[in-house]
Amino acid sequence: DHNSPSLTRRGFTIASATAAFSVAAPSVLRAQAVEIEYWQYFFKERVEVMDALIKQFEAANPGIKVKHTHFPYAQYRTKTAAAVPAGEGPTVMQLFFGWMREYAKAKLIQPLPVDVFKPADIDRDYFDVVKLMRTADGYWALPTAVRSLGMFYNKRLMKEANLAETPAASLDDYVKYALATTKRDASGNLTQAGATIGIPSQDYHWWREVLVRQHGGTPYSADFRKVTYANEAGAAGIAWYTDLQRKHKVAQAGFLSESQAAFKAGRAAQHVDGSFRLGTFRTARGFDWGVAELPAHKGIKGNYSSYWVNGLAANATGAKKEAAVKFLAFVTSDEAMQLWFEKTGELPARKASALTPKNLADPLSGPMLAGMNDAFTTDFVAEEAQGQLFQDMLDRILLQNQDPLAAVRQMAEAEQKMIDDHYRS
């Protein structure tokens, strides 16, 4: 979910946007208009900013028309998987970075041409997490933006609880602040949560890539082929997290349907989520909130970064491919990234675009950008299925009272099988 100030051009010039990558238009493009299709899932602010970028791209490239198609998130992968093999659908598509291996294997996307998207330049200019998109064939997809996690906090609720306006800097303070801001009615029902817990949210990534490390472990081996959280560190991380509900009773999975909704409604004091929420929360009226870096533990900071990438459909050839490459270069230019950032809250994927004094000084996006310094990411083999394993583990602990160590061991066994199956095939 995203949003931000109105769609201004703020120094966004068509000439500068196309200067980042100059792709010579072949004669066939000049002779007649070529239509390409861009697909993404529906998210209000993403759709609006892409419409603006398409308008600017078409003005600079009169020989190319871009049709913008979007679907509800729940239908998006199914639609893509059906359309591309049939020779239909997108020429350029958005996909979550964790789907790249599955999409490449299923022949839904093709490697980006290395003469335009030079691997050495991308390695140098983009945040390191983007390197997961590179194989021996070069880069398979590129993001316009990256995401990190932040701790959102409700200033009014903190003030009412006589807490300092400085947000929790440690996991211990996070619990202390949560205890001070939790309210229940006469029957013991939660009316105001001190913290949020549960899916759908980014808690899966917070546990795996941050809490596990802060408790002395690592989630995977360096090549991501071995699961390494099935131990005391993994158990301690999930125990701390689930104790927000089990022991401290400051959070409840499903409170006000989902965690970000509870925070946006002003009924939760602390909420961990992605930078893409900046836009959504900015639109909530009469809502006094702030953002901080994720709480540290025993001096150990941490974060998780993810991103959506733009890929070239496997069936794109000839003039359509030429046009699509030009469009891909345009939507990954510095200026496109800054516009995307201002509209959605997602962070520019190029370091030089992201880490400007102005962006770092912003009280909301600054902590998110600072979090990129401590960010890890995960090389998923089946992102949605791997995420479901966390949900299953959470249910076993919260609903069936399973021991945290037994719970992480059960999850690890299932995830290891998933990873082994992927590499075997």
For each residue, the residues with C-beta under 8 A, 3 or more apart:
1: 43 45 260 276 277 279 280
2: 43 44 45 46 276 277 278 279 280 343 344 345 346
3: 44 45 278 279 280 282 283 343 344 345
4: 45 278 279 282 341 342 343 344 345
5: 8 342 343
6:
7: 48 49 52 339 343
8: 5 342
9: 12 13 339
10: 338 339 342
11: 335 338
12: 9 16 17 56 335 336 338 339
13: 9 16 17 335
14: 17 18 56 57 59 60
15: 18 19 60
16: 12 13 19 20 333 334 335
17: 12 13 14 20 56 57 60 330 333 335 336
18: 14 15 21 22 60 329 330 333
19: 15 16 22 333
20: 16 17 329 332 333 334
21: 18 116 117 326 329 330 332 333
22: 18 19
23: 116 322 325 326 329
24:
25: 29 30 61 63 322 326
26: 29 30 319 322
27: 30 31
28: 31 32 34 318 319 322
29: 25 26 34 63 64 319 322 323
30: 25 26 27 63
31: 27 28
32: 28 63
33: 62 63 64 65
34: 28 29 63 64 65 319 320 322 323
35: 64 65 66 67
36: 64 65 66 67 91 92 316 320 323 324 327
37: 66 67 68 69 89 90 91 92
38: 50 54 66 67 68 69 90 91 92 93 327
39: 69 70 71 76 79 80 89 90 92 93 94
40: 43 46 47 50 68 70 76 93 94 308
41: 46 70 71 72 73 76 94
42: 46 47 70 71 72 73
43: 1 2 40 46 47 73
44: 2 3 47 48
45: 1 2 3 4 48 49 279 343 344 345
46: 2 40 41 42 43 49 50 344
47: 40 42 43 44 50 51 68 70
48: 7 44 45 51 52 343
49: 7 45 46 52 53 339 340 343 344
50: 38 40 46 47 53 54 68 331
51: 47 48 54 55 68
52: 7 48 49 55 56 339 343
53: 49 50 56 57 330 331 336 339 340
54: 38 50 51 57 58 66 68
55: 51 52 58 59
56: 12 14 17 52 53 59 60
57: 14 17 53 54 60 61 64 66 327 330 331
58: 54 55 61 62 64 65 66
59: 14 55 56 62
60: 14 15 17 18 56 57 330
61: 25 57 58 64 323 326
62: 33 58 59
63: 25 29 30 32 33 34 323
64: 29 33 34 35 36 57 58 61 323 326 327
65: 33 34 35 36 58
66: 35 36 37 38 54 57 58 327
67: 35 36 37 38
68: 37 38 40 47 50 51 54
69: 37 38 39 89 90
70: 39 40 41 42 47
71: 39 41 42 75 76 79
72: 41 42 75 76
73: 41 42 43 76
74:
75: 71 72 78 79
76: 39 40 41 71 72 73 79 80
77: 80 81 99
78: 75 81 82
79: 39 71 75 76 82 83 89
80: 39 76 77 83 84 89 90 93 95 108
81: 77 78 84 85 106 108
82: 78 79 85 86 89
83: 79 80 86 88 89 90
84: 80 81 87 88 89 90 107 108 313 314 315
85: 81 82 107 108 315
86: 82 83 89
87: 84 315
88: 83 84
89: 37 39 69 79 80 82 83 84 86 93 313
90: 37 38 39 69 80 83 84 93 313
91: 36 37 38 312 313 316 320 321 323 324
92: 36 37 38 39 310 311 312 313 316 324 327 328
93: 38 39 40 80 89 90 108 109 310 311 313
94: 39 40 41 308 309 310 311
95: 80 99 100 103 109 141 308 309 311
96: 99 306 308 309 383
97: 100 132 133 141 143 306 307 308 309 377 380
98: 306 378 380 383 386
99: 77 95 96 102 103 380 383
100: 95 97 103 104 109 132 133 140 141 309 311
101: 104 105 379 380 381 422
102: 99 105 106 381 382
103: 95 99 100 106 108 109 140 311
104: 100 101 107 108 109 135 140
105: 101 102
106: 81 102 103
107: 84 85 104 314
108: 80 81 84 85 93 103 104 311 313 314
109: 93 95 100 103 104 140 141 311 312 313 314
110: 140 312 313 314 316
111: 114 135 137 138 139 140
112: 116 117 138 139 140 141 142 311 312 325 328
113: 116 117 138 325
114: 111 117 118 119 138 139
115: 118
116: 21 23 112 113 325 329
117: 21 112 113 114 121 122 138 139 142 328 329
118: 114 115 121 122
119: 114 122 123 134 138 139
120: 123 124
121: 117 118 124 125
122: 117 118 119 125 126 130 134 139 142
123: 119 120 126 131 134
124: 120 121
125: 121 122 350 351 352
126: 122 123 130 131 142 143 349 350 351
127: 130 146 305 349 350 351 354 372 375
128: 131
129: 132 146 305 307 375 377
130: 122 126 127 133 142 143 146 307 349
131: 123 126 128 134
132: 97 100 129 377 379
133: 97 100 130 139 140 141 142 309
134: 119 122 123 131 138 139 140
135: 104 111 138 140
136:
137: 111 140
138: 111 112 113 114 117 119 134 135
139: 111 112 114 117 119 122 133 134 142
140: 100 103 104 109 110 111 112 133 134 135 137 311
141: 95 97 100 109 112 133 309 310 311 312
142: 112 117 122 126 130 133 139 309 310 328 332 349
143: 97 126 130 146 307 308 309 310 332 349
144: 308 310 331 332 336 337 340 346 348 349
145: 307 308 337 340 341 344 346 347 348 349
146: 127 129 130 143 305 306 307 346 347 348 349 354 372
147: 274 275 276 305 306 307 346 347
148: 274 275 303 304 305 347 368 369 371 372 375
149: 202 205 206 210 272 273 274 275 294 303 304 368 371
150: 272 273 274 275 291 292 293 294 367 368 371
151: 167 168 174 270 271 272 291 292 293 294 295
152: 263 270 271 272 273 277 281 289 290 291
153: 158 167 168 177 269 270 271 289 290 291 292
154: 157 158 181 263 266 268 269 270 287 288 289
155: 158 159 165 288 289 290
156: 159 160 266 288
157: 154 160 161 181 192 266 269
158: 153 154 155 161 163 164 165 167 177 181 269
159: 155 156 162 163 165
160: 156 157 181
161: 157 158 177 180 181 269
162: 159 180
163: 158 159 177 180 181
164: 158
165: 155 158 159
166: 169
167: 151 153 158 177 270 290 292
168: 151 153 173 174 176 177 270 292 295
169: 166 173 292 295 296
170: 173 174 295 296 297
171: 174 175 214 240 295 296 297
172: 175 176
173: 168 169 170 176 177 295
174: 151 168 170 171 177 178 195 270 295
175: 171 172 178 179 244 248 250
176: 168 172 173 179 180
177: 153 158 161 163 167 168 173 174 180 181 194 269 270
178: 174 175 181 182 193 194 195 244 248 250 251 269 270
179: 175 176 182 194 248 250
180: 161 162 163 176 177 194
181: 154 157 158 160 161 163 177 178 192 193 194 250 269 270
182: 178 179 190 192 193 194 249 250 269
183: 190 191 192
184: 187 188 189 190 191
185: 188 189 191
186:
187: 184
188: 184 185
189: 184 185
190: 182 183 184 193 249 252 255
191: 183 184 185 267
192: 157 181 182 183 267 268 269
193: 178 181 182 190 196 250 251 252 255 262 267 268 269
194: 177 178 179 180 181 182 248 250 251 268 269 270
195: 174 178 244 250 251 268 269 270 271
196: 193 201 251 255 259 260 262 263 268 270 271 272
197: 203 241 242 244 245 251 252 253 259
198: 201 203 251 252 253 254 255 258 259 394
199: 203 204 253 387 390 391 394
200: 258
201: 196 198 204 258 259 260 272 273
202: 149 205 206 272 273 274 304
203: 197 198 199 206 207 241 259 272
204: 199 201 207 208 387 390 391
205: 149 202 208 209 210 304 306 378
206: 149 202 203 209 210 211 241 272 294 304
207: 203 204 210 211 212 237 238 241 390
208: 204 205 211 212 219 229 304 378 390
209: 205 206 212 213 219 302 303 304 376 377 378
210: 149 205 206 207 213 214 294 302 303 304 376
211: 206 207 208 214 215 237 238 240 241 297 302
212: 207 208 209 215 217 218 219 229 233 234 237
213: 209 210 216 217 218 219 233 300 302 376
214: 171 210 211 237 296 297 298 300 302
215: 211 212 232 233 234 236 237 240 297
216: 213 232 233 236
217: 212 213 228 229 231 232 233 234 237
218: 212 213 221 228 229 233
219: 208 209 212 213 227 228 229 234 378
220: 224 225 226 227 228 229 378 379
221: 218 224 225 226 228
222:
223: 226
224: 220 221 378 379 419
225: 220 221 419 423
226: 220 221 223 416 419
227: 219 220 230 412 415 416 419
228: 217 218 219 220 221 231
229: 208 212 217 218 219 220 233 234 237 408 412
230: 227 234 408 409 411 412 413
231: 217 228 234 235 405 408
232: 215 216 217 235 236 405
233: 212 213 215 216 217 218 229 236 237
234: 212 215 217 219 229 230 231 237 238 408 412
235: 231 232 238 239 404 405 407 408
236: 215 216 232 233 239 240 404
237: 207 211 212 214 215 217 229 233 234 240 241
238: 207 211 234 235 241 242 393 397 404 407 408
239: 235 236 242 243 404
240: 171 211 215 236 237 243 244
241: 197 203 206 207 211 237 238 244
242: 197 238 239 245 246 394 397 398 404
243: 239 240 246 247 248
244: 175 178 195 197 240 241 247 248 250 251
245: 197 242 248 249 250 251 252 253 398
246: 242 243 249 397 398
247: 243 244
248: 175 178 179 194 243 244 245 251
249: 182 190 245 246
250: 175 178 179 181 182 193 194 195 244 245
251: 178 193 194 195 196 197 198 244 245 248 255 268
252: 190 193 197 198 245 255
253: 197 198 199 245 394 398
254: 198 257 258
255: 190 193 196 198 251 252 259 262 267 268
256: 261 262 265 267 268
257: 254 261 262
258: 198 200 201 254 261 262
259: 196 197 198 201 203 255 262 263 268 271 273
260: 1 196 201 263 264 271 273 277 280
261: 256 257 258 264 265
262: 193 196 255 256 257 258 259 265 267 268 271
263: 152 154 196 259 260 266 267 268 271 273 281 289
264: 260 261 280 281 284 287
265: 256 261 262 268
266: 154 156 157 263 287
267: 191 192 193 255 256 262 263
268: 154 192 193 194 195 196 251 255 256 259 262 263 265 271
269: 153 154 157 158 161 177 178 181 182 192 193 194 195
270: 151 152 153 154 167 168 174 177 178 181 194 195 196
271: 151 152 153 195 196 259 260 262 263 268
272: 149 150 151 152 196 201 202 203 206 294
273: 149 150 152 201 202 259 260 263 277
274: 147 148 149 150 202 277 306
275: 147 148 149 150 278 345 346 347 365 368
276: 1 2 147 279 280 344 345 346
277: 1 2 152 260 273 274 280 281 345
278: 2 3 4 275 281 282 291 344 345 364 365 368
279: 1 2 3 4 45 276 282 283 343 344 345
280: 1 2 3 260 264 276 277 283 284 345
281: 152 263 264 277 278 284 287 289
282: 3 4 278 279 345 364
283: 3 279 280
284: 264 280 281 287
285:
286:
287: 154 264 266 281 284
288: 154 155 156
289: 152 153 154 155 263 281
290: 152 153 155 167 363 364
291: 150 151 152 153 278 363 364 365 367 368
292: 150 151 153 167 168 169 367
293: 150 151 301 303 367 370 371 374
294: 149 150 151 206 210 272 301 302 303 371
295: 151 168 169 170 171 173 174
296: 169 170 171 214 299 300 301 302
297: 170 171 211 214 215 300
298: 214
299: 296
300: 213 214 296 297
301: 293 294 296 374
302: 209 210 211 213 214 294 296 374 376
303: 148 149 209 210 293 294 371 372 373 374 375 376
304: 148 149 202 205 206 208 209 210 375 376 377 378
305: 127 129 146 147 148 371 372 375 376 377
306: 96 97 98 146 147 205 274 377
307: 97 129 130 143 145 146 147 349
308: 40 94 95 96 97 143 144 145
309: 94 95 96 97 100 133 141 142 143
310: 92 93 94 141 142 143 144 328 331 332
311: 92 93 94 95 100 103 108 109 112 140 141
312: 91 92 109 110 112 141 316 321 324 325 328
313: 84 89 90 91 92 93 108 109 110 316 324
314: 84 107 108 109 110
315: 84 85 87
316: 36 91 92 110 312 313 320 321 324
317: 320 321
318: 28 321 322
319: 26 28 29 34 322 323
320: 34 36 91 316 317 323 324
321: 91 312 316 317 318 324 325
322: 23 25 26 28 29 34 318 319 325 326
323: 29 34 36 61 63 64 91 319 320 326 327
324: 36 91 92 312 313 316 320 321 327 328
325: 23 112 113 116 312 321 322 328 329
326: 21 23 25 61 64 322 323 329 330
327: 36 38 57 64 66 92 323 324 330 331
328: 92 112 117 142 310 312 324 325 331 332
329: 18 20 21 23 116 117 325 326 332 333
330: 17 18 21 53 57 60 326 327 333 336
331: 50 53 57 144 310 327 328 336
332: 20 21 142 143 144 310 328 329 336 337 349
333: 16 17 18 19 20 21 329 330 336 337
334: 16 20 337 338 348 350 352 353
335: 11 12 13 16 17 338 339
336: 12 17 53 144 330 331 332 333 339 340
337: 144 145 332 333 334 340 341 348 349 350 353 354
338: 10 11 12 334 335 341 342 348 353
339: 7 9 10 12 49 52 53 335 336 342 343
340: 49 53 144 145 336 337 343 344 346 348
341: 4 145 337 338 344 345 346 347 348 353 354 359 365
342: 4 5 8 10 338 339
343: 2 3 4 5 7 45 48 49 52 279 339 340
344: 2 3 4 45 46 49 145 276 278 279 340 341
345: 2 3 4 45 275 276 277 278 279 280 282 341 364 365 368
346: 2 144 145 146 147 275 276 340 341
347: 145 146 147 148 275 341 354 365 368 369 372
348: 144 145 146 334 337 338 340 341 353 354 359
349: 126 127 130 142 143 144 145 146 307 332 337 353 354
350: 125 126 127 334 337 353 354
351: 125 126 127 354 355
352: 125 334 355 356
353: 334 337 338 341 348 349 350 356
354: 127 146 337 341 347 348 349 350 351 359 369 372
355: 351 352 359 360 369
356: 352 353 359 360
357: 360 361
358: 361 362
359: 341 348 354 355 356 362 365 366 369
360: 355 356 357 366 369 370
361: 357 358 366
362: 358 359 365 366
363: 290 291 366 367
364: 278 282 290 291 345 367 368
365: 275 278 291 341 345 347 359 362 368 369
366: 359 360 361 362 363 369 370
367: 150 291 292 293 363 364 370 371
368: 148 149 150 275 278 291 345 347 364 365 371 372
369: 148 347 354 355 359 360 365 366 372
370: 293 360 366 367 373
371: 148 149 150 293 294 303 305 367 368 374 375
372: 127 146 148 303 305 347 354 368 369 375
373: 303 370
374: 293 301 302 303 371
375: 127 129 148 303 304 305 371 372
376: 209 210 213 302 303 304 305
377: 97 129 132 209 304 305 306
378: 98 205 208 209 219 220 224 304
379: 101 132 220 224
380: 97 98 99 101 383 386
381: 101 102 386 418 419 422 423
382: 102 385 386 418 422
383: 96 98 99 380 386 387
384: 387 388
385: 382 388 389 418
386: 98 380 381 382 383 389 390 415 418
387: 199 204 383 384 390 391
388: 384 385 391 392
389: 385 386 392 393 411 414 415 418
390: 199 204 207 208 386 387 393 394 411
391: 199 204 387 388 394 395
392: 388 389 395 396 411 414
393: 238 389 390 396 397 407 408 410 411
394: 198 199 242 253 390 391 397 398
395: 391 392 398 399 400
396: 392 393 399 400 402 407 410
397: 238 242 246 393 394 400 401 402 404 407
398: 242 245 246 253 394 395
399: 395 396
400: 395 396 397
401: 397
402: 396 397 406 407 410
403: 406 407
404: 235 236 238 239 242 397 407 408
405: 231 232 235 408 409
406: 402 403 409 410
407: 235 238 393 396 397 402 403 404 410 411
408: 229 230 231 234 235 238 393 404 405 411 412
409: 230 405 406 412 413
410: 393 396 402 406 407 413 414
411: 230 389 390 392 393 407 408 414 415
412: 227 229 230 234 408 409 415 416
413: 230 409 410 416 417
414: 389 392 410 411 417 418
415: 227 386 389 411 412 418 419
416: 226 227 412 413 419 420
417: 413 414 420 421
418: 381 382 385 386 389 414 415 421 422
419: 224 225 226 227 381 415 416 422 423
420: 416 417 423 424
421: 417 418 424 425
422: 101 381 382 418 419 425
423: 225 381 419 420
424: 420 421
425: 421 422
